Amino acid sequence: MEIASTRYLPKEVRTTLPDDALKVYDEAFANAKSKYENDPARAHKVAWTAMEQEFYLDDRDDRWKKK
């Protein structure tokens, strides 16, 4: 599933995050983008932080999992 805002993420991140995490990222990015119109880097940081609030990277298998 390709989500519009995630196309700016590095390929290894796009292909590593599960669809649910990409959805969280995408929704947060859309909200942050409207708030920080001229600062896409900040919108990305907000979206990434939102995703990390719901998912964690499991060190045992290097996969993102829901908390």
N, CA, C and O atoms as CSV, one atom per row, in Angstrom:
chain,resi,resn,atom,element,x,y,z
A,1,MET,N,N,0.853,-1.180,0.000
A,1,MET,CA,C,0.000,0.000,0.000
A,1,MET,C,C,0.893,1.235,0.000
A,1,MET,O,O,1.692,1.410,0.919
A,2,GLU,N,N,0.777,2.075,-0.988
A,2,GLU,CA,C,1.541,3.312,-1.086
A,2,GLU,C,C,0.693,4.459,-0.556
A,2,GLU,O,O,-0.407,4.712,-1.049
A,3,ILE,N,N,1.209,5.139,0.441
A,3,ILE,CA,C,0.524,6.280,1.026
A,3,ILE,C,C,1.286,7.521,0.598
A,3,ILE,O,O,2.517,7.528,0.613
A,4,ALA,N,N,0.573,8.567,0.218
A,4,ALA,CA,C,1.181,9.744,-0.403
A,4,ALA,C,C,2.372,10.302,0.379
A,4,ALA,O,O,3.453,10.454,-0.189
A,5,SER,N,N,2.203,10.609,1.652
A,5,SER,CA,C,3.264,11.271,2.392
A,5,SER,C,C,4.457,10.361,2.663
A,5,SER,O,O,5.555,10.856,2.921
A,6,THR,N,N,4.273,9.078,2.613
A,6,THR,CA,C,5.381,8.164,2.911
A,6,THR,C,C,6.343,8.017,1.742
A,6,THR,O,O,7.410,7.425,1.906
A,7,ARG,N,N,6.008,8.528,0.587
A,7,ARG,CA,C,6.925,8.403,-0.549
A,7,ARG,C,C,8.220,9.178,-0.307
A,7,ARG,O,O,9.221,8.947,-0.987
A,8,TYR,N,N,8.201,10.102,0.666
A,8,TYR,CA,C,9.394,10.878,0.983
A,8,TYR,C,C,10.307,10.159,1.976
A,8,TYR,O,O,11.433,10.596,2.214
A,9,LEU,N,N,9.832,9.075,2.546
A,9,LEU,CA,C,10.657,8.303,3.465
A,9,LEU,C,C,11.649,7.467,2.664
A,9,LEU,O,O,11.372,7.092,1.525
A,10,PRO,N,N,12.796,7.179,3.256
A,10,PRO,CA,C,13.736,6.280,2.568
A,10,PRO,C,C,13.074,4.936,2.283
A,10,PRO,O,O,12.234,4.469,3.052
A,11,LYS,N,N,13.459,4.331,1.181
A,11,LYS,CA,C,12.843,3.072,0.756
A,11,LYS,C,C,12.912,1.999,1.837
A,11,LYS,O,O,11.944,1.268,2.048
A,12,GLU,N,N,14.055,1.899,2.525
A,12,GLU,CA,C,14.185,0.854,3.541
A,12,GLU,C,C,13.204,1.068,4.701
A,12,GLU,O,O,12.797,0.105,5.350
A,13,VAL,N,N,12.829,2.307,4.961
A,13,VAL,CA,C,11.831,2.583,6.008
A,13,VAL,C,C,10.433,2.234,5.490
A,13,VAL,O,O,9.650,1.587,6.185
A,14,ARG,N,N,10.131,2.664,4.270
A,14,ARG,CA,C,8.808,2.373,3.676
A,14,ARG,C,C,8.538,0.880,3.622
A,14,ARG,O,O,7.419,0.433,3.874
A,15,THR,N,N,9.552,0.124,3.298
A,15,THR,CA,C,9.351,-1.316,3.145
A,15,THR,C,C,9.441,-2.069,4.466
A,15,THR,O,O,9.061,-3.238,4.537
A,16,THR,N,N,9.937,-1.417,5.511
A,16,THR,CA,C,10.083,-2.043,6.815
A,16,THR,C,C,8.866,-1.824,7.708
A,16,THR,O,O,8.478,-2.713,8.465
A,17,LEU,N,N,8.262,-0.635,7.617
A,17,LEU,CA,C,7.110,-0.330,8.472
A,17,LEU,C,C,5.889,-1.125,8.026
A,17,LEU,O,O,5.625,-1.237,6.829
A,18,PRO,N,N,5.147,-1.675,8.978
A,18,PRO,CA,C,3.902,-2.362,8.608
A,18,PRO,C,C,2.853,-1.348,8.150
A,18,PRO,O,O,2.971,-0.158,8.444
A,19,ASP,N,N,1.843,-1.809,7.441
A,19,ASP,CA,C,0.810,-0.922,6.903
A,19,ASP,C,C,0.143,-0.078,7.984
A,19,ASP,O,O,-0.147,1.097,7.758
A,20,ASP,N,N,-0.103,-0.665,9.157
A,20,ASP,CA,C,-0.740,0.098,10.244
A,20,ASP,C,C,0.137,1.259,10.684
A,20,ASP,O,O,-0.375,2.339,10.977
A,21,ALA,N,N,1.438,1.056,10.736
A,21,ALA,CA,C,2.363,2.119,11.126
A,21,ALA,C,C,2.419,3.196,10.041
A,21,ALA,O,O,2.496,4.386,10.346
A,22,LEU,N,N,2.380,2.774,8.776
A,22,LEU,CA,C,2.356,3.746,7.678
A,22,LEU,C,C,1.087,4.593,7.729
A,22,LEU,O,O,1.123,5.786,7.425
A,23,LYS,N,N,-0.019,3.988,8.109
A,23,LYS,CA,C,-1.281,4.721,8.202
A,23,LYS,C,C,-1.203,5.772,9.310
A,23,LYS,O,O,-1.634,6.910,9.119
A,24,VAL,N,N,-0.661,5.396,10.455
A,24,VAL,CA,C,-0.487,6.350,11.563
A,24,VAL,C,C,0.402,7.491,11.102
A,24,VAL,O,O,0.085,8.660,11.324
A,25,TYR,N,N,1.506,7.158,10.466
A,25,TYR,CA,C,2.430,8.168,9.956
A,25,TYR,C,C,1.714,9.108,8.987
A,25,TYR,O,O,1.825,10.329,9.098
A,26,ASP,N,N,0.988,8.535,8.049
A,26,ASP,CA,C,0.319,9.322,7.020
A,26,ASP,C,C,-0.697,10.294,7.618
A,26,ASP,O,O,-0.739,11.462,7.230
A,27,GLU,N,N,-1.514,9.822,8.557
A,27,GLU,CA,C,-2.514,10.691,9.173
A,27,GLU,C,C,-1.856,11.816,9.967
A,27,GLU,O,O,-2.294,12.964,9.902
A,28,ALA,N,N,-0.813,11.490,10.709
A,28,ALA,CA,C,-0.111,12.514,11.484
A,28,ALA,C,C,0.597,13.503,10.560
A,28,ALA,O,O,0.628,14.703,10.835
A,29,PHE,N,N,1.161,12.999,9.469
A,29,PHE,CA,C,1.844,13.885,8.525
A,29,PHE,C,C,0.861,14.867,7.902
A,29,PHE,O,O,1.168,16.052,7.768
A,30,ALA,N,N,-0.310,14.386,7.523
A,30,ALA,CA,C,-1.321,15.260,6.913
A,30,ALA,C,C,-1.731,16.370,7.879
A,30,ALA,O,O,-1.862,17.530,7.486
A,31,ASN,N,N,-1.930,16.005,9.144
A,31,ASN,CA,C,-2.298,17.016,10.138
A,31,ASN,C,C,-1.170,18.013,10.376
A,31,ASN,O,O,-1.396,19.222,10.431
A,32,ALA,N,N,0.040,17.496,10.514
A,32,ALA,CA,C,1.187,18.369,10.771
A,32,ALA,C,C,1.502,19.249,9.562
A,32,ALA,O,O,1.923,20.395,9.715
A,33,LYS,N,N,1.296,18.713,8.374
A,33,LYS,CA,C,1.576,19.488,7.162
A,33,LYS,C,C,0.667,20.709,7.077
A,33,LYS,O,O,1.101,21.777,6.646
A,34,SER,N,N,-0.592,20.557,7.484
A,34,SER,CA,C,-1.491,21.709,7.454
A,34,SER,C,C,-1.128,22.724,8.537
A,34,SER,O,O,-1.367,23.920,8.371
A,35,LYS,N,N,-0.556,22.255,9.638
A,35,LYS,CA,C,-0.159,23.160,10.715
A,35,LYS,C,C,1.170,23.842,10.413
A,35,LYS,O,O,1.335,25.032,10.683
A,36,TYR,N,N,2.112,23.096,9.858
A,36,TYR,CA,C,3.445,23.611,9.543
A,36,TYR,C,C,3.642,23.638,8.027
A,36,TYR,O,O,4.490,22.928,7.487
A,37,GLU,N,N,2.857,24.457,7.361
A,37,GLU,CA,C,2.803,24.470,5.890
A,37,GLU,C,C,4.164,24.602,5.222
A,37,GLU,O,O,4.426,23.941,4.217
A,38,ASN,N,N,5.018,25.434,5.761
A,38,ASN,CA,C,6.298,25.714,5.095
A,38,ASN,C,C,7.458,24.931,5.687
A,38,ASN,O,O,8.618,25.274,5.462
A,39,ASP,N,N,7.157,23.893,6.433
A,39,ASP,CA,C,8.219,23.139,7.080
A,39,ASP,C,C,7.941,21.634,7.010
A,39,ASP,O,O,7.552,21.026,8.008
A,40,PRO,N,N,8.141,21.034,5.829
A,40,PRO,CA,C,7.869,19.597,5.685
A,40,PRO,C,C,8.763,18.730,6.574
A,40,PRO,O,O,8.349,17.643,6.978
A,41,ALA,N,N,9.963,19.180,6.883
A,41,ALA,CA,C,10.836,18.402,7.766
A,41,ALA,C,C,10.224,18.301,9.167
A,41,ALA,O,O,10.291,17.254,9.811
A,42,ARG,N,N,9.640,19.383,9.616
A,42,ARG,CA,C,8.977,19.369,10.926
A,42,ARG,C,C,7.742,18.469,10.894
A,42,ARG,O,O,7.473,17.740,11.849
A,43,ALA,N,N,6.997,18.524,9.799
A,43,ALA,CA,C,5.820,17.658,9.656
A,43,ALA,C,C,6.243,16.192,9.693
A,43,ALA,O,O,5.562,15.366,10.300
A,44,HIS,N,N,7.358,15.867,9.052
A,44,HIS,CA,C,7.869,14.496,9.087
A,44,HIS,C,C,8.237,14.106,10.514
A,44,HIS,O,O,7.913,13.006,10.960
A,45,LYS,N,N,8.907,14.996,11.226
A,45,LYS,CA,C,9.327,14.694,12.598
A,45,LYS,C,C,8.118,14.435,13.498
A,45,LYS,O,O,8.130,13.512,14.313
A,46,VAL,N,N,7.077,15.253,13.346
A,46,VAL,CA,C,5.842,15.062,14.114
A,46,VAL,C,C,5.214,13.714,13.770
A,46,VAL,O,O,4.792,12.978,14.663
A,47,ALA,N,N,5.152,13.392,12.488
A,47,ALA,CA,C,4.536,12.140,12.047
A,47,ALA,C,C,5.338,10.933,12.529
A,47,ALA,O,O,4.760,9.935,12.958
A,48,TRP,N,N,6.658,11.021,12.459
A,48,TRP,CA,C,7.496,9.913,12.901
A,48,TRP,C,C,7.320,9.687,14.401
A,48,TRP,O,O,7.250,8.547,14.860
A,49,THR,N,N,7.249,10.769,15.150
A,49,THR,CA,C,7.049,10.668,16.597
A,49,THR,C,C,5.691,10.040,16.907
A,49,THR,O,O,5.580,9.222,17.820
A,50,ALA,N,N,4.669,10.413,16.160
A,50,ALA,CA,C,3.336,9.829,16.354
A,50,ALA,C,C,3.367,8.327,16.090
A,50,ALA,O,O,2.757,7.546,16.820
A,51,MET,N,N,4.081,7.934,15.043
A,51,MET,CA,C,4.189,6.507,14.727
A,51,MET,C,C,4.916,5.772,15.861
A,51,MET,O,O,4.519,4.672,16.247
A,52,GLU,N,N,5.974,6.382,16.386
A,52,GLU,CA,C,6.731,5.749,17.461
A,52,GLU,C,C,5.943,5.666,18.773
A,52,GLU,O,O,6.286,4.873,19.650
A,53,GLN,N,N,4.907,6.467,18.909
A,53,GLN,CA,C,4.062,6.386,20.094
A,53,GLN,C,C,3.229,5.102,20.089
A,53,GLN,O,O,2.817,4.616,21.143
A,54,GLU,N,N,2.986,4.561,18.901
A,54,GLU,CA,C,2.142,3.367,18.777
A,54,GLU,C,C,2.907,2.103,18.385
A,54,GLU,O,O,2.383,0.996,18.508
A,55,PHE,N,N,4.131,2.265,17.918
A,55,PHE,CA,C,4.928,1.123,17.453
A,55,PHE,C,C,6.334,1.193,18.033
A,55,PHE,O,O,6.819,2.267,18.388
A,56,TYR,N,N,6.978,0.044,18.122
A,56,TYR,CA,C,8.358,-0.013,18.578
A,56,TYR,C,C,9.135,-0.950,17.666
A,56,TYR,O,O,8.567,-1.842,17.036
A,57,LEU,N,N,10.426,-0.734,17.609
A,57,LEU,CA,C,11.292,-1.588,16.802
A,57,LEU,C,C,11.805,-2.709,17.686
A,57,LEU,O,O,12.551,-2.473,18.637
A,58,ASP,N,N,11.405,-3.918,17.371
A,58,ASP,CA,C,11.811,-5.096,18.133
A,58,ASP,C,C,13.249,-5.445,17.755
A,58,ASP,O,O,13.533,-5.794,16.609
A,59,ASP,N,N,14.143,-5.348,18.721
A,59,ASP,CA,C,15.571,-5.609,18.470
A,59,ASP,C,C,15.859,-7.056,18.102
A,59,ASP,O,O,16.876,-7.353,17.475
A,60,ARG,N,N,14.972,-7.946,18.488
A,60,ARG,CA,C,15.225,-9.365,18.217
A,60,ARG,C,C,15.111,-9.701,16.744
A,60,ARG,O,O,15.858,-10.539,16.238
A,61,ASP,N,N,14.181,-9.054,16.046
A,61,ASP,CA,C,14.008,-9.378,14.628
A,61,ASP,C,C,13.976,-8.141,13.715
A,61,ASP,O,O,13.655,-8.244,12.531
A,62,ASP,N,N,14.307,-6.981,14.274
A,62,ASP,CA,C,14.352,-5.725,13.512
A,62,ASP,C,C,13.049,-5.425,12.772
A,62,ASP,O,O,13.067,-4.954,11.635
A,63,ARG,N,N,11.923,-5.701,13.425
A,63,ARG,CA,C,10.616,-5.395,12.845
A,63,ARG,C,C,9.863,-4.453,13.758
A,63,ARG,O,O,9.953,-4.534,14.983
A,64,TRP,N,N,9.107,-3.543,13.122
A,64,TRP,CA,C,8.247,-2.632,13.875
A,64,TRP,C,C,6.997,-3.376,14.309
A,64,TRP,O,O,6.362,-4.067,13.513
A,65,LYS,N,N,6.655,-3.227,15.574
A,65,LYS,CA,C,5.485,-3.926,16.122
A,65,LYS,C,C,4.636,-2.955,16.925
A,65,LYS,O,O,5.135,-1.980,17.487
A,66,LYS,N,N,3.344,-3.243,16.966
A,66,LYS,CA,C,2.408,-2.408,17.724
A,66,LYS,C,C,2.676,-2.596,19.207
A,66,LYS,O,O,2.893,-3.710,19.682
A,67,LYS,N,N,2.654,-1.465,19.936
A,67,LYS,CA,C,2.870,-1.525,21.390
A,67,LYS,C,C,1.698,-2.159,22.084
A,67,LYS,O,O,1.703,-2.293,23.307
